[in-house]
Amino acid sequence: MKKWTLSMLLLVIVIFGSVIGFNLFKQKMMGEYFANQPVPSFPVTTTEITPQDWTPRIAAIGFIEPIQGINISNESAGIVRAIHFESGQSVKAGDILLELDADVEKANLRSAQGRLPSVQANLKRMRQLYKRGSVSKGQLDEALANQQELLGQVDSFKATIARRTIRAPFDGVMGIRNAFLGQYLNAGSDIARLENISQFRIRFTIAQTRLADIAVGQSLNIFVDAYPTTPFEGEITAIEPQVNPGSGVVQVQASIPNKEGKLRSGMFAKLDVQLPTQKQQILVPQQAINFTLYGQTVYVVTEQQQEAEQKEGDTTFIAEQRVIEVAEREDDYARVVKGLEAGETIVTSGQVRLSNGSHVKLVESDALDTPESAPQL
């Protein structure tokens, strides 16, 4: 019985020893395999930093407004007797646009003018009699007052008739006509729009931090959706003297010549205020930068020194994470003022899988190239 127990105990020890020995051997072999396994290289695309000229700009938006533009309306109610313009017609300052019925006012004017010679003759006669002492000073003053009152009535009737004749206050182009011959117009009716389209203006706002970058007379480019590739040149004409205390922005006004007549008031416009060009700046594609709450970083690719056991011609590239400082961003590029030097190579795509010191393999790809046109959905 003792021999059987001892045999079983030895068998168990042999079995457990074999399992433990096998596991130790497996771990040793796996360690040697991973130790001898080559370091993985991640495919990335790169670009070499070349200093370029940088023209910064201040981007803003606004709506185009006319230098002169009004809705033509009537001061007095009445029936339209004559219309002297058509929709879209160019007019000059002083041109008659529309006439309202003024028969009653003209009749009253003729009546007042008909009494005027008699009143003037009576005043002349009173002056002669006053010199001879035949009438009192009060009678002379009354005759003078009658003449002044009648002259005032004549002027009033003339002004009333003039108000019923609507003229163009400035040169411009008429809009679509809203009045018709024989129509009764209430006072203040909208007859048509009149605008001077030879020149427009645009108002926009900028941050108060950019106030030192603009000045009256500075040029800018305006873009509208109707002509997306055609820039319209403008010029800053006024800067609001007060900064809005609630939002911290400053209102700016610019003029826009419209010699070709392409612009219209009310258009939504994007504009770029051109700033002086800065020479030889470090520009980096924005897709190469990792923007985080803690700062901006890029991966700089460096070539590692070959070791003795490496084959001749083999090259190892290492990705080094670098903290940079971005000053401005525009379109697809950012201007870097700290952290990079000209001639260095940075990763432009594939950096998501990288960490500091990762091995990389340089590949070419056009996946990040901007297409000429947007894909059709």
C-alpha positions as CSV (number, residue, x, y, z in Angstrom):
1,M,0.0,0.0,0.0
2,K,2.8,2.4,0.8
3,K,4.6,1.5,-2.4
4,W,1.4,2.4,-4.4
5,T,1.0,5.7,-2.6
6,L,4.6,6.6,-3.2
7,S,4.3,5.7,-6.9
8,M,1.2,7.9,-7.3
9,L,2.9,10.8,-5.5
10,L,5.9,10.5,-7.8
11,L,3.6,10.4,-10.9
12,V,1.8,13.5,-9.8
13,I,5.1,15.3,-9.2
14,V,6.3,14.3,-12.6
15,I,3.1,15.5,-14.3
16,F,3.1,18.9,-12.6
17,G,6.8,19.3,-13.2
18,S,6.3,18.6,-16.9
19,V,3.5,21.2,-17.1
20,I,5.5,23.9,-15.3
21,G,8.6,23.1,-17.3
22,F,6.7,23.3,-20.6
23,N,5.2,26.7,-19.6
24,L,8.6,28.1,-18.7
25,F,10.0,26.8,-22.0
26,K,7.1,28.4,-23.9
27,Q,7.5,31.7,-22.2
28,K,11.2,31.7,-23.0
29,M,10.7,30.9,-26.6
30,M,7.9,33.6,-27.0
31,G,10.2,36.2,-25.3
32,E,13.0,35.3,-27.7
33,Y,10.5,35.5,-30.7
34,F,9.1,38.9,-29.7
35,A,12.6,40.2,-28.9
36,N,13.8,39.2,-32.4
37,Q,10.7,40.5,-34.1
38,P,11.3,43.7,-36.2
39,V,9.7,46.9,-34.9
40,P,6.5,47.7,-36.8
41,S,6.6,50.6,-39.2
42,F,3.4,52.6,-39.9
43,P,2.8,54.0,-43.4
44,V,2.6,57.8,-43.4
45,T,2.7,60.6,-46.0
46,T,5.1,63.5,-45.4
47,T,6.1,66.9,-46.7
48,E,9.2,69.0,-46.4
49,I,8.9,72.4,-44.9
50,T,9.8,75.1,-47.4
51,P,9.6,78.8,-46.3
52,Q,7.0,80.7,-48.3
53,D,5.5,84.2,-48.4
54,W,2.4,84.6,-46.3
55,T,-0.3,87.2,-47.0
56,P,-2.6,87.3,-43.9
57,R,-6.1,88.6,-44.2
58,I,-9.0,89.5,-42.0
59,A,-12.1,87.6,-43.1
60,A,-15.6,89.1,-42.5
61,I,-19.1,89.1,-43.8
62,G,-21.8,91.7,-44.5
63,F,-24.6,92.9,-46.8
64,I,-24.1,95.2,-49.7
65,E,-25.9,98.6,-49.3
66,P,-26.4,101.4,-51.8
67,I,-24.7,104.8,-51.3
68,Q,-28.1,106.3,-52.2
69,G,-31.3,104.3,-52.2
70,I,-34.9,105.2,-51.3
71,N,-38.4,103.9,-51.8
72,I,-40.2,106.6,-53.8
73,S,-43.5,107.6,-52.2
74,N,-46.1,110.3,-52.3
75,E,-46.7,112.9,-49.6
76,S,-50.3,113.6,-50.5
77,A,-53.1,111.3,-51.4
78,G,-54.6,111.5,-54.9
79,I,-55.3,109.9,-58.3
80,V,-52.4,109.2,-60.6
81,R,-52.7,111.4,-63.7
82,A,-49.4,110.7,-65.4
83,I,-46.4,108.3,-65.1
84,H,-43.1,109.4,-66.7
85,F,-40.9,106.3,-66.0
86,E,-40.8,102.6,-66.7
87,S,-39.5,99.8,-64.5
88,G,-35.7,99.6,-64.6
89,Q,-35.3,103.0,-66.3
90,S,-32.3,105.2,-65.5
91,V,-33.3,108.7,-64.4
92,K,-31.6,111.9,-63.6
93,A,-32.0,114.1,-60.6
94,G,-35.0,116.4,-61.0
95,D,-36.8,114.2,-63.6
96,I,-40.6,114.0,-63.1
97,L,-41.5,110.5,-62.2
98,L,-45.3,110.7,-61.4
99,E,-48.0,113.3,-61.3
100,L,-51.1,113.2,-59.1
101,D,-54.4,115.0,-59.8
102,A,-53.9,118.7,-58.8
103,D,-56.9,120.4,-60.6
104,V,-58.4,121.8,-57.3
105,E,-55.0,123.2,-56.2
106,K,-54.4,124.8,-59.5
107,A,-57.8,126.4,-59.5
108,N,-57.2,127.8,-56.0
109,L,-53.8,129.1,-57.3
110,R,-55.4,130.9,-60.2
111,S,-58.0,132.4,-57.9
112,A,-55.4,133.7,-55.5
113,Q,-53.3,135.1,-58.4
114,G,-56.4,136.8,-59.8
115,R,-56.9,138.7,-56.6
116,L,-53.3,139.7,-56.3
117,P,-53.3,142.7,-58.7
118,S,-56.2,144.3,-56.9
119,V,-54.6,143.8,-53.5
120,Q,-51.3,145.2,-54.7
121,A,-53.0,148.3,-56.3
122,N,-54.9,148.9,-53.0
123,L,-51.6,148.8,-51.1
124,K,-50.0,151.3,-53.5
125,R,-53.0,153.6,-53.2
126,M,-52.9,153.4,-49.4
127,R,-49.3,154.4,-49.4
128,Q,-50.0,157.5,-51.5
129,L,-52.9,158.5,-49.3
130,Y,-50.9,157.9,-46.1
131,K,-48.2,160.3,-47.4
132,R,-50.9,163.0,-47.8
133,G,-52.3,162.2,-44.4
134,S,-55.7,161.0,-45.7
135,V,-55.5,157.5,-44.1
136,S,-54.2,156.3,-40.8
137,K,-51.2,154.1,-40.2
138,G,-53.5,151.2,-39.2
139,Q,-55.3,151.3,-42.6
140,L,-51.9,151.1,-44.4
141,D,-50.8,148.2,-42.2
142,E,-54.0,146.3,-42.9
143,A,-53.5,146.8,-46.7
144,L,-49.9,145.5,-46.4
145,A,-51.1,142.5,-44.3
146,N,-53.7,141.6,-47.0
147,Q,-51.0,141.5,-49.6
148,Q,-48.7,139.4,-47.5
149,E,-51.5,137.0,-46.7
150,L,-52.5,136.6,-50.4
151,L,-48.8,136.1,-51.4
152,G,-48.6,133.4,-48.7
153,Q,-51.7,131.7,-50.1
154,V,-50.1,131.7,-53.6
155,D,-46.9,130.1,-52.3
156,S,-48.9,127.5,-50.4
157,F,-50.9,126.5,-53.4
158,K,-47.6,126.3,-55.5
159,A,-46.0,124.1,-52.8
160,T,-49.1,121.8,-52.7
161,I,-49.0,121.4,-56.5
162,A,-45.3,120.7,-56.3
163,R,-45.8,118.0,-53.7
164,R,-48.2,116.3,-56.1
165,T,-45.5,116.2,-58.8
166,I,-42.9,113.5,-57.7
167,R,-39.4,114.0,-59.0
168,A,-36.2,112.0,-58.8
169,P,-34.0,113.3,-55.9
170,F,-30.8,111.9,-57.4
171,D,-29.5,110.0,-60.4
172,G,-30.2,106.3,-60.3
173,V,-32.1,103.3,-61.6
174,M,-35.8,102.8,-61.0
175,G,-37.1,99.5,-59.7
176,I,-40.3,97.7,-60.5
177,R,-43.2,100.2,-60.7
178,N,-46.1,99.6,-58.2
179,A,-48.4,102.5,-59.3
180,F,-50.7,102.6,-62.3
181,L,-52.4,105.3,-64.3
182,G,-55.8,106.3,-62.7
183,Q,-55.0,104.5,-59.4
184,Y,-55.8,106.3,-56.1
185,L,-52.7,106.4,-53.9
186,N,-52.9,107.0,-50.2
187,A,-50.2,109.2,-48.7
188,G,-46.9,107.2,-48.3
189,S,-47.7,104.6,-50.9
190,D,-44.7,102.7,-52.2
191,I,-44.4,103.7,-55.9
192,A,-41.0,102.2,-56.8
193,R,-37.4,101.8,-55.6
194,L,-34.7,104.2,-56.7
195,E,-31.1,103.4,-56.2
196,N,-27.7,104.8,-57.4
197,I,-26.0,101.6,-58.4
198,S,-22.7,103.2,-59.6
199,Q,-21.2,102.6,-56.2
200,F,-22.1,100.6,-53.1
201,R,-20.9,100.2,-49.6
202,I,-20.6,97.4,-47.1
203,R,-20.6,97.4,-43.3
204,F,-18.8,94.7,-41.3
205,T,-17.4,94.1,-37.9
206,I,-13.9,92.9,-36.8
207,A,-12.5,92.0,-33.4
208,Q,-11.0,94.9,-31.5
209,T,-7.7,93.0,-31.4
210,R,-7.4,93.5,-35.1
211,L,-8.0,97.3,-35.0
212,A,-4.3,98.1,-35.4
213,D,-4.3,96.1,-38.7
214,I,-6.8,98.3,-40.5
215,A,-6.8,101.9,-41.6
216,V,-9.0,104.2,-43.8
217,G,-8.0,103.8,-47.5
218,Q,-6.9,100.1,-47.0
219,S,-8.0,97.8,-49.9
220,L,-10.1,94.7,-49.6
221,N,-11.7,92.1,-51.8
222,I,-15.4,91.3,-51.8
223,F,-16.9,88.0,-53.0
224,V,-20.6,87.4,-53.7
225,D,-22.4,84.1,-54.5
226,A,-23.5,85.3,-57.9
227,Y,-19.8,85.6,-59.0
228,P,-17.9,83.3,-56.6
229,T,-14.6,83.5,-58.5
230,T,-14.7,87.2,-59.3
231,P,-13.2,89.5,-56.6
232,F,-14.7,93.1,-56.4
233,E,-12.1,95.6,-55.1
234,G,-13.2,97.9,-52.3
235,E,-11.6,100.4,-49.9
236,I,-12.2,101.1,-46.3
237,T,-13.8,104.6,-45.9
238,A,-14.8,104.8,-42.2
239,I,-14.1,103.1,-38.9
240,E,-16.5,103.4,-36.0
241,P,-14.8,105.4,-33.2
242,Q,-16.4,103.3,-30.5
243,V,-15.9,99.6,-29.7
244,N,-19.1,97.8,-28.8
245,P,-18.7,97.2,-25.1
246,G,-21.0,94.1,-25.2
247,S,-19.3,92.2,-28.0
248,G,-15.9,93.8,-28.3
249,V,-16.2,94.3,-32.0
250,V,-15.7,97.4,-34.2
251,Q,-17.9,98.4,-37.1
252,V,-16.1,99.2,-40.4
253,Q,-17.5,100.7,-43.6
254,A,-16.0,100.2,-47.1
255,S,-17.0,101.5,-50.5
256,I,-17.3,99.3,-53.6
257,P,-17.3,100.7,-57.1
258,N,-19.8,99.0,-59.4
259,K,-18.7,100.1,-62.9
260,E,-19.9,96.9,-64.6
261,G,-23.2,97.0,-62.8
262,K,-22.9,93.4,-61.5
263,L,-23.6,94.1,-57.9
264,R,-27.0,94.7,-56.3
265,S,-27.9,96.0,-52.9
266,G,-28.9,93.4,-50.3
267,M,-26.4,90.8,-51.6
268,F,-24.7,88.7,-48.9
269,A,-20.9,89.2,-49.3
270,K,-17.7,87.7,-47.9
271,L,-14.7,90.0,-47.8
272,D,-11.0,89.8,-47.1
273,V,-9.1,92.8,-45.8
274,Q,-5.6,92.5,-47.3
275,L,-2.7,92.8,-44.9
276,P,1.0,93.3,-45.7
277,T,2.8,90.2,-47.0
278,Q,5.3,88.5,-44.6
279,K,8.3,87.0,-46.2
280,Q,9.7,83.5,-45.7
281,Q,7.3,82.1,-43.2
282,I,6.9,78.5,-42.0
283,L,3.6,77.2,-43.4
284,V,2.2,73.8,-42.4
285,P,-0.8,71.9,-43.8
286,Q,-3.5,72.0,-41.2
287,Q,-4.2,68.3,-41.5
288,A,-0.6,67.7,-40.2
289,I,-1.4,69.5,-36.9
290,N,-3.0,67.8,-33.8
291,F,-5.0,70.5,-32.1
292,T,-5.8,69.8,-28.5
293,L,-6.7,71.7,-25.4
294,Y,-3.1,71.4,-24.2
295,G,-1.5,72.8,-27.4
296,Q,-0.6,71.9,-30.9
297,T,1.8,69.2,-32.0
298,V,3.2,67.6,-35.2
299,Y,5.3,64.6,-35.9
300,V,8.7,65.3,-37.4
301,V,10.3,62.5,-39.3
302,T,14.0,61.9,-38.7
303,E,16.4,59.3,-40.2
304,Q,17.9,56.9,-37.7
305,Q,21.6,55.9,-37.9
306,Q,22.2,52.5,-39.3
307,E,23.4,49.7,-37.0
308,A,26.1,47.3,-37.9
309,E,23.8,44.3,-38.3
310,Q,21.5,46.2,-40.7
311,K,21.8,45.6,-44.4
312,E,23.4,48.2,-46.5
313,G,20.8,50.4,-48.0
314,D,18.2,49.9,-45.3
315,T,16.9,53.2,-43.8
316,T,14.9,53.6,-40.6
317,F,12.6,56.6,-40.1
318,I,11.5,57.7,-36.6
319,A,8.5,60.0,-35.9
320,E,9.3,62.5,-33.2
321,Q,6.4,64.4,-31.6
322,R,7.0,68.2,-31.5
323,V,5.1,70.9,-29.7
324,I,4.6,74.0,-32.0
325,E,3.0,77.4,-31.8
326,V,0.5,78.4,-34.4
327,A,0.0,82.1,-35.0
328,E,-2.6,82.2,-37.8
329,R,-4.7,79.8,-39.9
330,E,-6.1,80.3,-43.3
331,D,-7.7,77.9,-45.7
332,D,-5.6,74.7,-45.7
333,Y,-2.4,76.1,-44.1
334,A,-1.3,77.4,-40.7
335,R,1.6,79.7,-40.0
336,V,3.9,78.3,-37.3
337,V,6.1,80.7,-35.4
338,K,7.8,78.3,-32.9
339,G,8.8,74.6,-32.9
340,L,9.7,73.9,-36.6
341,E,12.6,74.9,-38.9
342,A,12.9,75.1,-42.6
343,G,14.0,71.8,-44.2
344,E,12.4,69.5,-41.7
345,T,10.0,66.8,-42.8
346,I,6.6,66.4,-41.1
347,V,3.9,63.8,-41.2
348,T,0.8,64.9,-43.1
349,S,-1.4,61.8,-42.8
350,G,-1.4,58.6,-40.8
351,Q,-0.4,60.2,-37.5
352,V,-3.4,58.8,-35.7
353,R,-1.5,55.5,-35.0
354,L,1.8,57.2,-34.1
355,S,3.4,57.9,-30.7
356,N,6.7,59.5,-29.9
357,G,9.5,57.4,-31.3
358,S,7.3,55.2,-33.6
359,H,8.9,53.8,-36.7
360,V,7.3,55.0,-39.9
361,K,7.4,54.1,-43.6
362,L,7.1,56.9,-46.1
363,V,4.4,56.3,-48.7
364,E,2.7,58.5,-51.4
365,S,-1.0,59.1,-51.3
366,D,-3.4,61.5,-52.9
367,A,-6.2,60.9,-50.4
368,L,-5.8,64.3,-48.9
369,D,-5.6,66.2,-52.1
370,T,-8.3,68.8,-52.6
371,P,-10.6,67.7,-55.5
372,E,-11.3,70.1,-58.3
373,S,-15.0,69.8,-57.7
374,A,-17.3,68.5,-55.0
375,P,-18.7,65.0,-55.6
376,Q,-22.3,64.8,-56.8
377,L,-24.7,63.2,-54.3
